[in-house]
Amino acid sequence: MSAAELAWRKSSYSSNSNEPDCVEVAHAPGAIHIRDSKNAPGPRLRVARSTWASFIGGVSSRTP
């Protein structure tokens, strides 16, 4: 899929109200795409859904 075909969404935890800095993710069949919102046409990461689930599980278990 091209970046234009993906439905990107921003995390409400990635930025404060004064800055547009954010990580965006898009769900696609078999993969999760990750990019920097400040450089939308730039490089992006593509990881397996299972990898993303493990990452999110690890991060959420460490937040207060």
PyMOL Python script that loads the backbone (N, CA, C, O; Angstrom):
from pymol import cmd

cmd.read_pdbstr("""\
ATOM      1  N   MET A   1       0.846  -1.191   0.000  1.00  0.00           N
ATOM      2  CA  MET A   1       0.000   0.000   0.000  1.00  0.00           C
ATOM      3  C   MET A   1       0.884   1.244   0.000  1.00  0.00           C
ATOM      4  O   MET A   1       1.951   1.260   0.614  1.00  0.00           O
ATOM      5  N   SER A   2       0.438   2.262  -0.681  1.00  0.00           N
ATOM      6  CA  SER A   2       1.161   3.527  -0.648  1.00  0.00           C
ATOM      7  C   SER A   2       0.723   4.328   0.573  1.00  0.00           C
ATOM      8  O   SER A   2      -0.334   4.069   1.147  1.00  0.00           O
ATOM      9  N   ALA A   3       1.534   5.292   0.960  1.00  0.00           N
ATOM     10  CA  ALA A   3       1.203   6.135   2.120  1.00  0.00           C
ATOM     11  C   ALA A   3      -0.125   6.848   1.918  1.00  0.00           C
ATOM     12  O   ALA A   3      -0.852   7.079   2.883  1.00  0.00           O
ATOM     13  N   ALA A   4      -0.450   7.199   0.686  1.00  0.00           N
ATOM     14  CA  ALA A   4      -1.703   7.898   0.401  1.00  0.00           C
ATOM     15  C   ALA A   4      -2.919   6.999   0.614  1.00  0.00           C
ATOM     16  O   ALA A   4      -4.009   7.493   0.903  1.00  0.00           O
ATOM     17  N   GLU A   5      -2.745   5.699   0.477  1.00  0.00           N
ATOM     18  CA  GLU A   5      -3.854   4.757   0.650  1.00  0.00           C
ATOM     19  C   GLU A   5      -4.110   4.403   2.110  1.00  0.00           C
ATOM     20  O   GLU A   5      -5.164   3.857   2.437  1.00  0.00           O
ATOM     21  N   LEU A   6      -3.181   4.699   2.971  1.00  0.00           N
ATOM     22  CA  LEU A   6      -3.306   4.338   4.381  1.00  0.00           C
ATOM     23  C   LEU A   6      -4.092   5.394   5.151  1.00  0.00           C
ATOM     24  O   LEU A   6      -4.015   6.584   4.846  1.00  0.00           O
ATOM     25  N   ALA A   7      -4.841   4.951   6.141  1.00  0.00           N
ATOM     26  CA  ALA A   7      -5.570   5.869   7.021  1.00  0.00           C
ATOM     27  C   ALA A   7      -4.710   6.101   8.256  1.00  0.00           C
ATOM     28  O   ALA A   7      -4.716   5.290   9.182  1.00  0.00           O
ATOM     29  N   TRP A   8      -3.976   7.199   8.271  1.00  0.00           N
ATOM     30  CA  TRP A   8      -3.048   7.514   9.356  1.00  0.00           C
ATOM     31  C   TRP A   8      -3.798   8.134  10.516  1.00  0.00           C
ATOM     32  O   TRP A   8      -4.745   8.895  10.319  1.00  0.00           O
ATOM     33  N   ARG A   9      -3.366   7.803  11.742  1.00  0.00           N
ATOM     34  CA  ARG A   9      -3.941   8.447  12.923  1.00  0.00           C
ATOM     35  C   ARG A   9      -2.828   8.794  13.898  1.00  0.00           C
ATOM     36  O   ARG A   9      -1.795   8.127  13.955  1.00  0.00           O
ATOM     37  N   LYS A  10      -3.061   9.847  14.659  1.00  0.00           N
ATOM     38  CA  LYS A  10      -2.066  10.331  15.615  1.00  0.00           C
ATOM     39  C   LYS A  10      -2.435   9.883  17.017  1.00  0.00           C
ATOM     40  O   LYS A  10      -3.612   9.763  17.359  1.00  0.00           O
ATOM     41  N   SER A  11      -1.429   9.642  17.810  1.00  0.00           N
ATOM     42  CA  SER A  11      -1.633   9.319  19.209  1.00  0.00           C
ATOM     43  C   SER A  11      -1.861  10.595  20.002  1.00  0.00           C
ATOM     44  O   SER A  11      -1.171  11.593  19.792  1.00  0.00           O
ATOM     45  N   SER A  12      -2.811  10.567  20.897  1.00  0.00           N
ATOM     46  CA  SER A  12      -3.056  11.733  21.749  1.00  0.00           C
ATOM     47  C   SER A  12      -1.951  11.903  22.783  1.00  0.00           C
ATOM     48  O   SER A  12      -1.868  12.950  23.424  1.00  0.00           O
ATOM     49  N   TYR A  13      -1.104  10.896  22.957  1.00  0.00           N
ATOM     50  CA  TYR A  13      -0.019  10.965  23.928  1.00  0.00           C
ATOM     51  C   TYR A  13       1.300  11.435  23.328  1.00  0.00           C
ATOM     52  O   TYR A  13       2.255  11.663  24.070  1.00  0.00           O
ATOM     53  N   SER A  14       1.382  11.588  22.012  1.00  0.00           N
ATOM     54  CA  SER A  14       2.642  11.899  21.353  1.00  0.00           C
ATOM     55  C   SER A  14       3.033  13.359  21.387  1.00  0.00           C
ATOM     56  O   SER A  14       4.209  13.669  21.198  1.00  0.00           O
ATOM     57  N   SER A  15       2.121  14.253  21.615  1.00  0.00           N
ATOM     58  CA  SER A  15       2.414  15.672  21.495  1.00  0.00           C
ATOM     59  C   SER A  15       1.678  16.456  22.565  1.00  0.00           C
ATOM     60  O   SER A  15       0.619  16.053  23.045  1.00  0.00           O
ATOM     61  N   ASN A  16       2.266  17.586  22.923  1.00  0.00           N
ATOM     62  CA  ASN A  16       1.518  18.484  23.789  1.00  0.00           C
ATOM     63  C   ASN A  16       0.696  19.411  22.901  1.00  0.00           C
ATOM     64  O   ASN A  16       0.783  19.314  21.677  1.00  0.00           O
ATOM     65  N   SER A  17      -0.078  20.283  23.469  1.00  0.00           N
ATOM     66  CA  SER A  17      -0.991  21.106  22.684  1.00  0.00           C
ATOM     67  C   SER A  17      -0.289  22.190  21.875  1.00  0.00           C
ATOM     68  O   SER A  17      -0.922  22.793  21.008  1.00  0.00           O
ATOM     69  N   ASN A  18       0.977  22.460  22.116  1.00  0.00           N
ATOM     70  CA  ASN A  18       1.672  23.548  21.425  1.00  0.00           C
ATOM     71  C   ASN A  18       2.506  23.097  20.238  1.00  0.00           C
ATOM     72  O   ASN A  18       2.945  23.937  19.453  1.00  0.00           O
ATOM     73  N   GLU A  19       2.736  21.826  20.083  1.00  0.00           N
ATOM     74  CA  GLU A  19       3.621  21.338  19.029  1.00  0.00           C
ATOM     75  C   GLU A  19       2.929  20.282  18.178  1.00  0.00           C
ATOM     76  O   GLU A  19       2.144  19.484  18.689  1.00  0.00           O
ATOM     77  N   PRO A  20       3.221  20.279  16.879  1.00  0.00           N
ATOM     78  CA  PRO A  20       2.611  19.274  15.998  1.00  0.00           C
ATOM     79  C   PRO A  20       3.378  17.952  15.967  1.00  0.00           C
ATOM     80  O   PRO A  20       3.046  17.060  15.186  1.00  0.00           O
ATOM     81  N   ASP A  21       4.403  17.823  16.813  1.00  0.00           N
ATOM     82  CA  ASP A  21       5.223  16.609  16.811  1.00  0.00           C
ATOM     83  C   ASP A  21       4.373  15.408  17.215  1.00  0.00           C
ATOM     84  O   ASP A  21       3.713  15.417  18.254  1.00  0.00           O
ATOM     85  N   CYS A  22       4.401  14.395  16.391  1.00  0.00           N
ATOM     86  CA  CYS A  22       3.586  13.236  16.696  1.00  0.00           C
ATOM     87  C   CYS A  22       4.040  12.035  15.890  1.00  0.00           C
ATOM     88  O   CYS A  22       4.583  12.166  14.793  1.00  0.00           O
ATOM     89  N   VAL A  23       3.809  10.890  16.447  1.00  0.00           N
ATOM     90  CA  VAL A  23       3.977   9.639  15.729  1.00  0.00           C
ATOM     91  C   VAL A  23       2.605   9.279  15.190  1.00  0.00           C
ATOM     92  O   VAL A  23       1.599   9.400  15.889  1.00  0.00           O
ATOM     93  N   GLU A  24       2.570   8.835  13.943  1.00  0.00           N
ATOM     94  CA  GLU A  24       1.314   8.403  13.341  1.00  0.00           C
ATOM     95  C   GLU A  24       1.418   6.920  13.001  1.00  0.00           C
ATOM     96  O   GLU A  24       2.490   6.427  12.647  1.00  0.00           O
ATOM     97  N   VAL A  25       0.309   6.225  13.110  1.00  0.00           N
ATOM     98  CA  VAL A  25       0.259   4.811  12.743  1.00  0.00           C
ATOM     99  C   VAL A  25      -0.899   4.580  11.783  1.00  0.00           C
ATOM    100  O   VAL A  25      -1.900   5.295  11.801  1.00  0.00           O
ATOM    101  N   ALA A  26      -0.735   3.572  10.952  1.00  0.00           N
ATOM    102  CA  ALA A  26      -1.784   3.152  10.030  1.00  0.00           C
ATOM    103  C   ALA A  26      -1.826   1.631  10.023  1.00  0.00           C
ATOM    104  O   ALA A  26      -0.795   0.967   9.913  1.00  0.00           O
ATOM    105  N   HIS A  27      -3.014   1.100  10.140  1.00  0.00           N
ATOM    106  CA  HIS A  27      -3.203  -0.347  10.112  1.00  0.00           C
ATOM    107  C   HIS A  27      -3.458  -0.780   8.665  1.00  0.00           C
ATOM    108  O   HIS A  27      -4.271  -0.179   7.963  1.00  0.00           O
ATOM    109  N   ALA A  28      -2.772  -1.802   8.241  1.00  0.00           N
ATOM    110  CA  ALA A  28      -2.937  -2.367   6.905  1.00  0.00           C
ATOM    111  C   ALA A  28      -3.003  -3.885   7.051  1.00  0.00           C
ATOM    112  O   ALA A  28      -2.613  -4.423   8.087  1.00  0.00           O
ATOM    113  N   PRO A  29      -3.484  -4.566   6.043  1.00  0.00           N
ATOM    114  CA  PRO A  29      -3.521  -6.027   6.128  1.00  0.00           C
ATOM    115  C   PRO A  29      -2.126  -6.602   6.384  1.00  0.00           C
ATOM    116  O   PRO A  29      -1.217  -6.432   5.571  1.00  0.00           O
ATOM    117  N   GLY A  30      -1.973  -7.270   7.501  1.00  0.00           N
ATOM    118  CA  GLY A  30      -0.711  -7.919   7.823  1.00  0.00           C
ATOM    119  C   GLY A  30       0.399  -7.051   8.363  1.00  0.00           C
ATOM    120  O   GLY A  30       1.482  -7.558   8.656  1.00  0.00           O
ATOM    121  N   ALA A  31       0.164  -5.735   8.509  1.00  0.00           N
ATOM    122  CA  ALA A  31       1.250  -4.864   8.958  1.00  0.00           C
ATOM    123  C   ALA A  31       0.716  -3.590   9.600  1.00  0.00           C
ATOM    124  O   ALA A  31      -0.432  -3.192   9.404  1.00  0.00           O
ATOM    125  N   ILE A  32       1.594  -2.972  10.371  1.00  0.00           N
ATOM    126  CA  ILE A  32       1.350  -1.654  10.942  1.00  0.00           C
ATOM    127  C   ILE A  32       2.431  -0.742  10.387  1.00  0.00           C
ATOM    128  O   ILE A  32       3.610  -1.095  10.388  1.00  0.00           O
ATOM    129  N   HIS A  33       2.030   0.423   9.917  1.00  0.00           N
ATOM    130  CA  HIS A  33       2.968   1.409   9.381  1.00  0.00           C
ATOM    131  C   HIS A  33       3.105   2.543  10.396  1.00  0.00           C
ATOM    132  O   HIS A  33       2.123   2.952  11.015  1.00  0.00           O
ATOM    133  N   ILE A  34       4.323   3.043  10.562  1.00  0.00           N
ATOM    134  CA  ILE A  34       4.618   4.079  11.554  1.00  0.00           C
ATOM    135  C   ILE A  34       5.421   5.170  10.862  1.00  0.00           C
ATOM    136  O   ILE A  34       6.352   4.877  10.111  1.00  0.00           O
ATOM    137  N   ARG A  35       5.060   6.442  11.114  1.00  0.00           N
ATOM    138  CA  ARG A  35       5.797   7.551  10.510  1.00  0.00           C
ATOM    139  C   ARG A  35       5.821   8.750  11.446  1.00  0.00           C
ATOM    140  O   ARG A  35       5.077   8.811  12.425  1.00  0.00           O
ATOM    141  N   ASP A  36       6.679   9.687  11.129  1.00  0.00           N
ATOM    142  CA  ASP A  36       6.804  10.950  11.852  1.00  0.00           C
ATOM    143  C   ASP A  36       5.883  11.960  11.171  1.00  0.00           C
ATOM    144  O   ASP A  36       6.018  12.204   9.972  1.00  0.00           O
ATOM    145  N   SER A  37       4.957  12.546  11.915  1.00  0.00           N
ATOM    146  CA  SER A  37       3.993  13.474  11.316  1.00  0.00           C
ATOM    147  C   SER A  37       4.652  14.725  10.754  1.00  0.00           C
ATOM    148  O   SER A  37       4.095  15.365   9.862  1.00  0.00           O
ATOM    149  N   LYS A  38       5.820  15.082  11.257  1.00  0.00           N
ATOM    150  CA  LYS A  38       6.521  16.267  10.746  1.00  0.00           C
ATOM    151  C   LYS A  38       7.123  16.013   9.368  1.00  0.00           C
ATOM    152  O   LYS A  38       7.476  16.954   8.656  1.00  0.00           O
ATOM    153  N   ASN A  39       7.238  14.740   8.993  1.00  0.00           N
ATOM    154  CA  ASN A  39       7.836  14.372   7.715  1.00  0.00           C
ATOM    155  C   ASN A  39       6.987  13.263   7.081  1.00  0.00           C
ATOM    156  O   ASN A  39       7.474  12.160   6.830  1.00  0.00           O
ATOM    157  N   ALA A  40       5.726  13.571   6.830  1.00  0.00           N
ATOM    158  CA  ALA A  40       4.785  12.565   6.335  1.00  0.00           C
ATOM    159  C   ALA A  40       5.237  11.864   5.054  1.00  0.00           C
ATOM    160  O   ALA A  40       5.041  10.654   4.941  1.00  0.00           O
ATOM    161  N   PRO A  41       5.831  12.562   4.084  1.00  0.00           N
ATOM    162  CA  PRO A  41       6.272  11.850   2.882  1.00  0.00           C
ATOM    163  C   PRO A  41       7.602  11.108   3.072  1.00  0.00           C
ATOM    164  O   PRO A  41       8.040  10.379   2.182  1.00  0.00           O
ATOM    165  N   GLY A  42       8.226  11.292   4.205  1.00  0.00           N
ATOM    166  CA  GLY A  42       9.531  10.683   4.466  1.00  0.00           C
ATOM    167  C   GLY A  42       9.437   9.208   4.777  1.00  0.00           C
ATOM    168  O   GLY A  42       8.420   8.570   4.506  1.00  0.00           O
ATOM    169  N   PRO A  43      10.492   8.670   5.342  1.00  0.00           N
ATOM    170  CA  PRO A  43      10.542   7.233   5.616  1.00  0.00           C
ATOM    171  C   PRO A  43       9.499   6.815   6.647  1.00  0.00           C
ATOM    172  O   PRO A  43       9.044   7.610   7.470  1.00  0.00           O
ATOM    173  N   ARG A  44       9.148   5.561   6.571  1.00  0.00           N
ATOM    174  CA  ARG A  44       8.218   4.991   7.554  1.00  0.00           C
ATOM    175  C   ARG A  44       8.660   3.574   7.879  1.00  0.00           C
ATOM    176  O   ARG A  44       9.358   2.920   7.104  1.00  0.00           O
ATOM    177  N   LEU A  45       8.237   3.129   9.031  1.00  0.00           N
ATOM    178  CA  LEU A  45       8.518   1.760   9.454  1.00  0.00           C
ATOM    179  C   LEU A  45       7.308   0.900   9.142  1.00  0.00           C
ATOM    180  O   LEU A  45       6.171   1.369   9.188  1.00  0.00           O
ATOM    181  N   ARG A  46       7.556  -0.346   8.829  1.00  0.00           N
ATOM    182  CA  ARG A  46       6.482  -1.318   8.618  1.00  0.00           C
ATOM    183  C   ARG A  46       6.823  -2.517   9.490  1.00  0.00           C
ATOM    184  O   ARG A  46       7.883  -3.124   9.343  1.00  0.00           O
ATOM    185  N   VAL A  47       5.912  -2.851  10.400  1.00  0.00           N
ATOM    186  CA  VAL A  47       6.149  -3.980  11.295  1.00  0.00           C
ATOM    187  C   VAL A  47       4.951  -4.929  11.255  1.00  0.00           C
ATOM    188  O   VAL A  47       3.834  -4.524  10.932  1.00  0.00           O
ATOM    189  N   ALA A  48       5.195  -6.168  11.581  1.00  0.00           N
ATOM    190  CA  ALA A  48       4.122  -7.155  11.646  1.00  0.00           C
ATOM    191  C   ALA A  48       3.157  -6.799  12.770  1.00  0.00           C
ATOM    192  O   ALA A  48       3.550  -6.197  13.769  1.00  0.00           O
ATOM    193  N   ARG A  49       1.917  -7.166  12.603  1.00  0.00           N
ATOM    194  CA  ARG A  49       0.910  -6.886  13.646  1.00  0.00           C
ATOM    195  C   ARG A  49       1.314  -7.501  14.983  1.00  0.00           C
ATOM    196  O   ARG A  49       1.091  -6.894  16.030  1.00  0.00           O
ATOM    197  N   SER A  50       1.896  -8.681  14.966  1.00  0.00           N
ATOM    198  CA  SER A  50       2.316  -9.334  16.207  1.00  0.00           C
ATOM    199  C   SER A  50       3.443  -8.554  16.889  1.00  0.00           C
ATOM    200  O   SER A  50       3.494  -8.478  18.116  1.00  0.00           O
ATOM    201  N   THR A  51       4.334  -7.982  16.097  1.00  0.00           N
ATOM    202  CA  THR A  51       5.419  -7.159  16.644  1.00  0.00           C
ATOM    203  C   THR A  51       4.852  -5.909  17.294  1.00  0.00           C
ATOM    204  O   THR A  51       5.270  -5.531  18.388  1.00  0.00           O
ATOM    205  N   TRP A  52       3.903  -5.268  16.626  1.00  0.00           N
ATOM    206  CA  TRP A  52       3.260  -4.062  17.162  1.00  0.00           C
ATOM    207  C   TRP A  52       2.517  -4.390  18.460  1.00  0.00           C
ATOM    208  O   TRP A  52       2.595  -3.634  19.428  1.00  0.00           O
ATOM    209  N   ALA A  53       1.808  -5.499  18.480  1.00  0.00           N
ATOM    210  CA  ALA A  53       1.066  -5.898  19.683  1.00  0.00           C
ATOM    211  C   ALA A  53       2.023  -6.123  20.853  1.00  0.00           C
ATOM    212  O   ALA A  53       1.722  -5.730  21.980  1.00  0.00           O
ATOM    213  N   SER A  54       3.162  -6.746  20.600  1.00  0.00           N
ATOM    214  CA  SER A  54       4.163  -6.953  21.655  1.00  0.00           C
ATOM    215  C   SER A  54       4.717  -5.622  22.148  1.00  0.00           C
ATOM    216  O   SER A  54       4.891  -5.429  23.351  1.00  0.00           O
ATOM    217  N   PHE A  55       4.992  -4.713  21.236  1.00  0.00           N
ATOM    218  CA  PHE A  55       5.503  -3.391  21.591  1.00  0.00           C
ATOM    219  C   PHE A  55       4.485  -2.643  22.465  1.00  0.00           C
ATOM    220  O   PHE A  55       4.834  -2.135  23.531  1.00  0.00           O
ATOM    221  N   ILE A  56       3.261  -2.579  22.023  1.00  0.00           N
ATOM    222  CA  ILE A  56       2.207  -1.882  22.772  1.00  0.00           C
ATOM    223  C   ILE A  56       2.005  -2.527  24.136  1.00  0.00           C
ATOM    224  O   ILE A  56       1.831  -1.824  25.132  1.00  0.00           O
ATOM    225  N   GLY A  57       2.025  -3.841  24.194  1.00  0.00           N
ATOM    226  CA  GLY A  57       1.890  -4.537  25.475  1.00  0.00           C
ATOM    227  C   GLY A  57       3.017  -4.189  26.431  1.00  0.00           C
ATOM    228  O   GLY A  57       2.785  -3.990  27.624  1.00  0.00           O
ATOM    229  N   GLY A  58       4.238  -4.113  25.911  1.00  0.00           N
ATOM    230  CA  GLY A  58       5.384  -3.758  26.746  1.00  0.00           C
ATOM    231  C   GLY A  58       5.340  -2.325  27.217  1.00  0.00           C
ATOM    232  O   GLY A  58       5.656  -2.039  28.372  1.00  0.00           O
ATOM    233  N   VAL A  59       4.953  -1.426  26.343  1.00  0.00           N
ATOM    234  CA  VAL A  59       4.874  -0.003  26.702  1.00  0.00           C
ATOM    235  C   VAL A  59       3.750   0.240  27.698  1.00  0.00           C
ATOM    236  O   VAL A  59       3.942   0.956  28.680  1.00  0.00           O
ATOM    237  N   SER A  60       2.593  -0.339  27.463  1.00  0.00           N
ATOM    238  CA  SER A  60       1.443  -0.081  28.350  1.00  0.00           C
ATOM    239  C   SER A  60       1.651  -0.678  29.730  1.00  0.00           C
ATOM    240  O   SER A  60       1.072  -0.187  30.699  1.00  0.00           O
ATOM    241  N   SER A  61       2.458  -1.718  29.847  1.00  0.00           N
ATOM    242  CA  SER A  61       2.696  -2.300  31.172  1.00  0.00           C
ATOM    243  C   SER A  61       3.692  -1.461  31.982  1.00  0.00           C
ATOM    244  O   SER A  61       3.851  -1.678  33.183  1.00  0.00           O
ATOM    245  N   ARG A  62       4.359  -0.509  31.331  1.00  0.00           N
ATOM    246  CA  ARG A  62       5.342   0.333  32.025  1.00  0.00           C
ATOM    247  C   ARG A  62       4.816   1.719  32.359  1.00  0.00           C
ATOM    248  O   ARG A  62       5.497   2.471  33.057  1.00  0.00           O
ATOM    249  N   THR A  63       3.642   2.082  31.890  1.00  0.00           N
ATOM    250  CA  THR A  63       3.107   3.413  32.163  1.00  0.00           C
ATOM    251  C   THR A  63       2.406   3.412  33.507  1.00  0.00           C
ATOM    252  O   THR A  63       1.754   2.439  33.885  1.00  0.00           O
ATOM    253  N   PRO A  64       2.551   4.528  34.230  1.00  0.00           N
ATOM    254  CA  PRO A  64       1.935   4.584  35.556  1.00  0.00           C
ATOM    255  C   PRO A  64       0.433   4.660  35.507  1.00  0.00           C
ATOM    256  O   PRO A  64      -0.217   4.712  36.551  1.00  0.00           O
TER     257      PRO A  64
END
""", "prot")
cmd.dss("prot")
cmd.show_as("cartoon", "prot")
cmd.util.cbc("prot")
cmd.orient("prot")
